[in-house]
Amino acid sequence: MKRLRGIIAAVLLVSTATVAQFNSDFNITGAGARAEGFGGAFIGLADDATAVVWNPAGLSQLERPEASLVTRYISEGVKFSNELRPRLDYEESQGRFALNFASLAMPLGKSDMKLVAAVSYQKQLDFFDRSREKDEDGFGVEIEQESETDGGVNTITPAVALKITPVISVGLAVNIWTGTLETKDRLRYGFVGENRMEVTGDFSGLNFVIGGLVDFEQTSGALPLKLGVTLRTPFELKNDGSGKIDYELSGLSGDFEYTQTVQMPLMLGFGASYRIGENLTVAADYELRNYAQKKLTTEIAGSGQPADEAPVSESGKDLNEVRVGAEYLIVLETGVIPLRAGFKTVPTVLSDVDVAYDTVNDEFVITPTGTQVSGTGFSVGTGFITDRFAVDVTYGSQTYTQKFGNRASFDFSVGTVSSSVIIYF
């Protein structure tokens, strides 16, 4: 039984690390094709129905009720390159369509001290993953490995914004975190047998987003500048689940229950937007995410063993991000066509690693170097805006590389096509 519990703990840690690091973006931000077109530089702008998840104070800018819906097609790819052993090189990719965001915002007054209420749904973490590999051992026996992961973590967010003066607005949003995880792994070794493991889990958590917005265009000088700030409170994202393991190759089997806790950090964001003339707006954000000391804790019920801990950030670094973007409006008689472009840095929870061979135990030892894996992202978008609705489409791309020893690397790429519609009532 002790050996079985050890295997369960190891598999849980590995599967969770895979979910957290390869299939999920822990750069928690807002949503919307327009905001993505700005490269995510939206804290100091936040002037549509997606403000509820970017900067709730921005809701105070809405003059009439708005409803929004955002969908995404996500394409992910990974390429492994090994200069010393090219036969190990491989590439794989996957894609899926998902509902990313929906919201409804309602102004409740038109006085100088205006109140706006809103509620939204957002998919924060997406666990979708499919992989299948075939190989042969040194004796020609076929080895087949399959893995499927589904689910994700979502937030239901009620929010309220208050325009204290024509210049200053504040906002508060409450994120109610919920979601599921389903993982199935299968390893078949020729005709000898196979190992199977299934894991299911339910997520829960609660945190707050406090926002502020200063609109200098409402001052006597009418400077077309807005400054925004957001604070996302730290919290624990819990995953309570169960699983079943059936290892024919070693004769081990059993059911188990577990609890995993991800320490989500304090996140502090600053943003600014500036309108140049009537048609051009530029924006920039800087967001700090204090992941450096945060832990992932795994505890197996009834094991009698202490909980296992692993760092959320392999490198021990925070995930601080810079985002910049611009929008130019082409005004027609029938509506407005926006042209957008953006850029952002992409910090990750991954670290470059050193690889060494342990001759005593006949295995490779992988050790994080502490160098954070970071990349870059860009976006371009357009749409059509009228008095009754706005339609936006944005293409975004992110790339980053993890060094795997001196002569090997993983190249990751994520492409998204986001489309959104906002209805004005």
C-alpha positions in Angstrom: 0.0 0.0 0.0 2.8 2.4 0.8 4.2 1.9 -2.8 0.8 2.5 -4.3 0.4 5.7 -2.4 3.8 6.8 -3.5 2.8 6.2 -7.2 -0.5 8.0 -6.7 1.3 11.1 -5.2 3.9 11.1 -8.0 1.3 10.8 -10.8 -0.9 13.5 -9.2 2.1 15.9 -9.0 3.2 15.2 -12.5 -0.3 15.5 -14.0 -1.0 18.8 -12.1 2.3 20.2 -13.2 1.4 19.4 -16.8 -2.0 21.1 -16.4 -0.5 24.1 -14.7 2.5 24.6 -16.9 1.7 23.4 -20.4 -2.0 23.7 -20.9 -2.9 26.8 -18.8 -1.9 30.4 -19.0 -1.4 31.7 -15.4 -1.2 35.3 -16.7 -4.7 35.9 -15.4 -6.3 38.9 -17.3 -9.6 40.0 -18.8 -11.3 39.0 -22.0 -12.7 40.4 -25.2 -11.6 40.7 -28.9 -11.2 44.5 -28.6 -9.0 44.3 -25.5 -6.9 41.5 -27.1 -6.5 43.8 -30.2 -4.8 46.2 -27.8 -2.4 43.4 -26.7 -4.3 43.3 -23.5 -3.5 46.9 -22.6 -7.0 47.7 -21.3 -6.7 48.6 -17.6 -6.5 52.3 -18.4 -9.2 52.1 -21.0 -11.9 49.6 -20.0 -14.8 51.4 -21.6 -17.1 48.5 -22.7 -18.9 45.6 -21.2 -15.7 43.6 -20.7 -14.5 46.2 -18.1 -16.0 43.9 -15.4 -12.9 41.7 -15.7 -10.3 44.2 -16.8 -11.0 47.1 -14.4 -14.4 47.2 -12.8 -14.1 51.0 -12.3 -14.3 51.3 -16.1 -18.0 50.2 -16.0 -18.8 53.7 -14.8 -18.2 55.0 -18.4 -21.1 53.0 -19.8 -24.1 55.2 -20.7 -26.6 52.5 -21.5 -27.0 48.7 -20.9 -24.6 46.4 -22.8 -24.4 42.7 -23.3 -21.3 40.9 -24.7 -20.3 37.5 -25.9 -16.8 36.3 -26.7 -15.7 33.1 -28.4 -12.2 31.8 -29.2 -10.5 29.3 -31.4 -7.2 28.2 -29.8 -4.4 26.4 -31.6 -1.5 25.1 -29.6 1.8 23.6 -30.8 5.0 22.2 -29.3 8.2 21.2 -31.1 11.0 19.3 -29.4 14.5 19.6 -31.0 17.5 17.6 -29.9 20.8 18.2 -31.6 22.5 15.2 -30.1 19.7 12.7 -30.8 17.6 14.0 -33.7 15.6 10.8 -33.7 13.9 12.1 -30.6 12.6 15.2 -32.4 8.9 15.5 -32.6 6.0 18.0 -33.2 2.4 18.0 -32.1 -0.5 20.4 -32.2 -4.1 20.6 -31.2 -7.0 23.1 -31.5 -10.4 23.7 -30.0 -13.3 26.1 -30.0 -14.5 27.6 -26.7 -16.9 30.1 -25.2 -14.5 32.5 -23.5 -16.7 35.3 -21.9 -20.2 36.7 -21.5 -21.4 39.7 -19.6 -24.3 42.0 -19.0 -23.9 45.6 -17.7 -26.6 47.9 -16.5 -26.3 51.7 -15.6 -28.5 52.4 -12.7 -28.5 56.2 -12.7 -27.4 59.2 -14.8 -26.5 61.7 -12.1 -23.0 62.9 -11.6 -22.5 60.1 -9.1 -23.4 57.3 -11.5 -23.8 53.6 -10.4 -23.3 50.7 -12.9 -23.9 47.0 -12.0 -22.6 44.0 -14.1 -22.2 40.3 -14.1 -20.0 38.1 -16.2 -18.7 34.6 -17.0 -15.1 33.9 -18.0 -13.1 30.8 -18.7 -9.9 31.5 -16.8 -7.9 28.3 -17.2 -8.4 25.8 -20.0 -7.2 22.2 -19.3 -8.0 20.7 -22.8 -5.2 18.4 -23.9 -4.9 15.4 -26.2 -1.7 13.4 -26.8 -0.8 10.0 -28.3 2.6 8.5 -28.7 3.9 5.3 -30.1 7.4 3.9 -29.9 9.4 0.7 -29.6 11.8 -0.5 -26.9 15.2 -2.0 -27.6 13.5 -5.4 -28.2 11.0 -4.2 -30.8 8.0 -4.2 -28.4 5.5 -1.5 -29.2 4.8 1.0 -26.5 1.7 3.2 -26.8 0.8 6.0 -24.5 -2.5 8.1 -24.6 -3.6 11.0 -22.5 -6.8 13.0 -22.4 -7.5 16.0 -20.2 -10.8 18.0 -20.2 -12.3 20.8 -18.1 -11.2 24.2 -16.9 -11.6 26.8 -14.2 -14.2 29.5 -14.7 -15.3 32.6 -12.8 -18.8 34.0 -12.2 -18.3 37.7 -11.4 -20.8 40.2 -10.1 -19.4 43.7 -10.1 -20.4 47.3 -9.4 -18.8 50.7 -10.3 -19.4 54.1 -8.9 -18.5 57.4 -10.6 -17.7 59.5 -7.5 -16.9 62.6 -9.5 -16.8 63.2 -13.3 -13.0 62.5 -13.0 -12.7 59.7 -10.5 -14.4 56.2 -10.5 -14.0 53.1 -8.4 -15.2 49.6 -8.9 -15.4 46.2 -7.1 -15.8 42.7 -8.6 -16.2 39.4 -6.8 -14.7 36.4 -8.6 -16.5 33.1 -7.7 -14.2 30.3 -9.0 -15.6 27.0 -10.1 -14.7 24.3 -12.6 -13.8 20.6 -13.2 -10.9 18.5 -14.3 -11.0 15.1 -16.0 -7.8 13.2 -16.9 -7.4 9.8 -18.4 -3.9 8.2 -18.9 -3.2 4.8 -20.6 0.2 3.1 -21.2 0.2 -0.1 -23.2 3.3 -2.3 -23.4 2.9 -4.6 -26.3 0.8 -7.7 -25.4 2.2 -7.7 -21.8 -0.5 -5.4 -20.4 -1.3 -1.8 -19.7 -1.4 0.8 -17.0 -4.5 3.0 -16.6 -5.3 6.0 -14.4 -8.3 8.3 -14.2 -8.6 11.5 -12.1 -11.6 13.8 -11.6 -11.7 17.0 -9.6 -13.8 20.0 -8.7 -12.4 23.5 -8.2 -13.5 26.3 -5.9 -12.2 29.7 -4.7 -13.1 33.3 -4.1 -11.3 36.6 -4.6 -11.9 40.3 -5.2 -10.9 42.8 -7.8 -10.7 46.5 -6.7 -10.3 49.0 -9.5 -9.8 52.7 -9.9 -10.0 55.0 -12.9 -9.1 58.7 -13.3 -10.4 60.4 -16.5 -8.4 63.7 -17.0 -10.6 64.5 -20.0 -13.3 65.6 -17.6 -11.0 68.2 -16.0 -10.9 71.8 -17.0 -7.9 71.1 -19.2 -9.7 68.3 -21.0 -6.5 66.2 -21.3 -7.4 63.0 -23.2 -5.7 60.8 -20.7 -7.0 58.0 -18.5 -5.1 56.2 -15.7 -6.3 52.9 -14.2 -5.3 50.6 -11.4 -6.5 47.2 -10.3 -5.7 45.0 -7.3 -6.6 41.3 -7.4 -6.6 39.8 -3.9 -4.7 36.5 -3.3 -6.6 33.4 -2.6 -6.4 29.6 -2.6 -7.8 27.7 -5.6 -8.8 24.3 -4.3 -9.2 21.1 -6.3 -11.1 18.3 -4.4 -11.1 15.1 -6.4 -10.8 11.3 -6.7 -9.1 8.8 -8.9 -8.6 5.2 -9.8 -5.3 3.5 -10.6 -5.0 0.1 -12.3 -1.4 -0.9 -13.2 -1.4 -4.3 -14.8 2.3 -4.2 -15.4 3.1 -4.0 -11.7 -0.1 -5.5 -10.2 -1.0 -2.3 -8.3 -4.5 -1.0 -8.2 -6.8 1.1 -6.0 -9.1 4.1 -5.5 -8.1 7.3 -3.8 -9.3 10.8 -2.9 -7.1 13.9 -2.9 -7.1 17.7 -2.2 -4.9 20.1 -4.2 -4.4 23.7 -3.4 -2.9 26.3 -5.6 -1.8 29.5 -3.9 -2.9 32.3 -6.2 -1.0 35.5 -5.7 -1.7 39.2 -5.2 -1.9 40.8 -8.7 -1.4 44.6 -9.1 -2.0 46.3 -12.4 -1.4 49.8 -13.8 -2.7 51.2 -17.1 -2.9 54.3 -19.1 -4.6 55.3 -22.3 -4.2 58.5 -24.4 -6.2 59.7 -27.3 -4.3 61.4 -30.1 -6.7 63.5 -32.1 -10.2 62.1 -32.6 -9.3 58.7 -34.1 -6.1 57.3 -32.6 -5.9 55.8 -29.1 -2.7 54.3 -27.5 -2.6 52.3 -24.3 -0.1 50.6 -22.0 -0.3 48.3 -19.0 2.1 46.9 -16.5 0.9 44.1 -14.2 2.7 42.4 -11.3 1.8 38.8 -10.3 3.5 37.6 -7.2 3.9 33.9 -8.0 7.5 33.7 -6.8 6.8 32.1 -3.3 3.5 30.4 -4.2 3.0 26.6 -3.7 1.0 23.8 -5.1 0.1 21.4 -2.3 -1.2 17.8 -2.8 -2.6 15.7 0.0 -3.9 12.1 -0.4 -6.8 11.3 2.0 -6.0 8.6 4.5 -2.4 8.1 3.4 -0.9 9.1 6.7 1.8 11.0 4.8 2.5 14.7 4.9 1.2 16.8 2.0 3.6 17.2 -1.0 4.5 20.7 -2.0 5.8 22.0 -5.3 6.4 25.6 -6.5 3.9 27.0 -8.9 6.7 28.9 -10.6 9.6 26.5 -11.4 12.0 29.5 -11.7 10.9 31.1 -8.5 10.1 34.3 -10.4 7.0 36.4 -10.6 5.0 36.6 -13.8 5.2 40.4 -14.4 3.8 41.5 -17.8 4.0 44.5 -20.1 1.3 45.2 -22.6 1.0 48.0 -25.2 -1.5 48.6 -28.0 -3.2 51.1 -30.3 -6.5 51.6 -32.1 -7.2 53.8 -35.2 -10.8 54.5 -36.2 -12.0 54.8 -39.8 -15.3 56.7 -39.6 -17.9 55.9 -42.3 -21.5 57.0 -42.7 -22.8 53.6 -41.8 -20.4 52.9 -38.8 -16.8 52.8 -37.7 -14.1 50.4 -38.7 -11.4 50.0 -36.0 -7.8 48.9 -36.8 -5.9 47.5 -33.8 -2.5 46.2 -33.0 -0.8 45.1 -29.8 2.3 43.6 -28.2 3.0 42.0 -24.8 5.6 40.1 -23.0 4.7 36.5 -22.0 6.2 35.3 -18.7 5.6 31.7 -17.8 5.7 29.4 -14.8 8.4 27.3 -16.6 12.1 27.3 -16.1 14.9 26.2 -18.3 16.4 22.9 -17.1 19.7 21.1 -16.9 19.7 17.4 -17.8 22.1 14.9 -16.3 22.3 11.1 -16.5 22.4 9.2 -13.2 24.4 6.1 -13.9 23.7 4.6 -10.5 19.9 4.6 -10.9 20.0 4.4 -14.7 17.8 7.5 -15.2 17.9 11.1 -16.4 17.8 13.8 -13.7 16.1 17.1 -14.7 16.9 20.1 -12.6 15.4 23.7 -13.0 18.1 26.3 -13.6 16.1 29.2 -12.2 16.0 31.0 -15.5 12.4 31.9 -16.3 11.0 30.9 -19.7 9.5 34.1 -21.2 8.2 34.9 -24.7 6.4 37.5 -26.7 3.0 38.0 -28.1 1.4 40.2 -30.7 -2.1 40.8 -31.9 -4.0 42.5 -34.8 -7.7 43.1 -35.0 -10.6 44.9 -36.6 -14.4 45.1 -36.5 -17.4 47.2 -37.2 -19.2 49.5 -34.7 -22.6 51.0 -35.0 -25.0 52.7 -32.5 -26.7 49.3 -31.8 -23.8 46.8 -31.8 -20.1 46.2 -32.2 -18.5 43.2 -33.8 -14.7 42.6 -33.3 -12.3 39.9 -34.5 -8.7 39.6 -33.3 -5.8 37.2 -34.1 -3.2 36.8 -31.4 0.0 34.7 -31.3 2.4 33.8 -28.4 5.7 32.0 -28.6 8.3 30.9 -26.0 11.1 28.4 -25.8 12.3 26.2 -22.9 15.9 25.1 -23.0 16.2 21.4 -22.2 19.9 21.1 -21.4 22.5 22.6 -23.7 21.5 21.0 -27.0 17.7 20.5 -26.8 14.7 22.7 -26.5 10.9 22.9 -26.5 9.3 25.5 -28.7 5.8 26.4 -27.7 3.3 28.4 -29.8 -0.3 29.5 -29.1 -2.5 31.1 -31.7 -6.0 32.5 -31.0 -8.8 33.9 -33.1 -11.2 35.8 -30.8 -14.5 37.1 -31.9 -16.9 39.2 -29.9 -20.2 40.9 -30.2 -21.5 43.7 -27.9 -25.2 44.7 -28.1 -26.2 48.2 -26.9 -29.7 48.5 -25.5 
